[in-house]
Amino acid sequence: MFESTPMEVAFLLARVLFGGTLAFMGLNHFMDVEGMAGYAEFKGLPAPKLSVLGSGALLVLGGLSLIAGVFPTLGAGALAAFLLVAAVTMHDFWRMEGEEAQNEMTAFLKNVYGAGAALAFLAVASATWPYALNIGL
């Protein structure tokens, strides 16, 4: 699948950038549990604190999964599903007005294109990844 070293390096870079960003976002969930739980409660999520902790764990583990190439099918699939669900439940820009609507639309679109990237990783999850542990492929 990866026929040259530049392609291998580009794929590694994509995994580090995407997976690292999501893992960092997940760490932020743990660094501001109360603030994020308040927002989750405002959005009507059940068990807001547990939701924040669970989503933080999913983002960290899913991101690290893609970086390391460990169970990438599970990691990419979970990330894609989470990002799509979070886009609709947490960033309902169509219910907002003004600047709040614009901010929520930006977050919604960020989650949607992130889900697209996760689906792209899911599509190649069964291949042998360069510079990866390749566990669970």
C-alpha positions in Angstrom: 0.0 0.0 0.0 2.8 2.4 0.9 5.2 2.2 -2.0 7.9 4.7 -0.9 9.5 6.2 2.1 7.9 9.7 1.5 4.5 8.0 1.5 5.3 6.1 4.7 6.5 9.3 6.4 3.4 11.3 5.2 1.1 8.6 6.7 3.0 8.6 10.0 2.8 12.4 10.1 -1.0 12.2 9.4 -1.4 9.7 12.2 0.6 11.8 14.7 -1.1 15.1 13.7 -4.7 13.6 13.8 -4.2 11.2 16.7 -2.1 13.6 18.7 -4.7 16.4 18.4 -7.5 14.1 19.5 -5.5 12.7 22.4 -4.7 16.3 23.5 -8.3 17.2 23.3 -9.1 14.2 25.4 -6.5 15.2 28.0 -8.3 18.6 28.2 -11.4 16.8 29.3 -9.5 15.5 32.4 -8.0 18.9 33.1 -11.4 20.7 33.2 -13.9 18.1 34.2 -16.2 20.4 36.1 -16.3 23.1 33.4 -17.0 20.5 30.6 -19.5 18.7 32.8 -21.4 22.0 33.2 -21.5 22.4 29.5 -22.6 18.8 29.0 -25.3 19.3 31.5 -26.4 22.5 29.7 -26.6 20.5 26.5 -28.8 17.9 28.2 -26.5 15.0 28.4 -27.3 12.4 31.1 -24.5 11.9 33.7 -22.5 14.9 32.4 -19.4 14.2 34.5 -19.3 10.5 33.5 -19.9 11.7 29.9 -16.9 14.0 30.0 -14.6 11.4 31.6 -15.8 8.7 29.1 -15.3 11.0 26.1 -12.0 12.1 27.3 -10.8 8.5 27.6 -12.2 7.7 24.2 -10.3 10.6 22.6 -7.0 9.8 24.4 -7.1 6.0 23.7 -8.5 6.5 20.1 -5.8 9.0 19.3 -3.0 6.9 20.7 -4.4 3.9 18.9 -3.9 5.6 15.5 -0.5 7.0 16.4 0.8 3.6 17.5 -1.1 1.4 15.1 -2.7 -0.6 18.0 -6.2 -1.8 17.3 -6.7 0.9 14.7 -10.0 -0.5 13.5 -11.4 -0.1 17.0 -9.8 3.3 17.6 -10.8 4.8 14.2 -14.3 3.4 14.3 -14.9 4.6 17.9 -13.5 8.1 17.0 -15.7 8.4 13.9 -18.8 7.4 15.8 -18.1 9.6 18.7 -17.3 12.7 16.6 -20.5 12.3 14.6 -22.6 11.9 17.7 -20.9 14.8 19.5 -21.4 17.0 16.4 -25.1 16.6 16.5 -25.7 16.5 20.3 -23.2 19.1 21.5 -22.9 21.5 18.6 -26.5 22.1 17.5 -25.9 25.4 15.7 -29.3 25.3 14.0 -30.9 26.0 17.4 -28.6 29.1 18.1 -28.5 32.6 16.8 -25.7 35.1 16.1 -22.2 34.5 17.3 -23.2 31.5 19.3 -24.6 29.8 16.2 -21.3 30.6 14.3 -19.2 29.1 17.2 -21.3 26.0 17.3 -21.2 25.6 13.5 -17.4 25.8 13.6 -17.3 23.1 16.3 -19.9 21.0 14.4 -17.9 21.2 11.2 -14.7 20.4 13.1 -16.3 17.2 14.4 -17.7 16.3 11.0 -14.3 16.6 9.2 -12.6 14.8 12.1 -15.1 11.9 11.6 -14.2 11.9 7.9 -10.5 11.6 8.7 -11.3 8.8 11.2 -13.3 7.0 8.5 -10.3 7.3 6.2 -8.1 5.7 8.8 -10.7 3.0 9.3 -10.7 2.3 5.6 -6.9 1.4 5.7 -6.9 -0.1 9.2 -6.5 -3.7 7.8 -3.3 -2.8 5.9 0.2 -3.0 7.5 1.0 0.5 8.7 4.6 1.8 8.4 6.3 2.9 11.6 3.6 1.3 13.7 3.2 -1.6 16.1 0.5 -3.2 13.9 -1.3 -4.9 16.7 -4.9 -6.0 16.2 -4.9 -5.4 12.4 
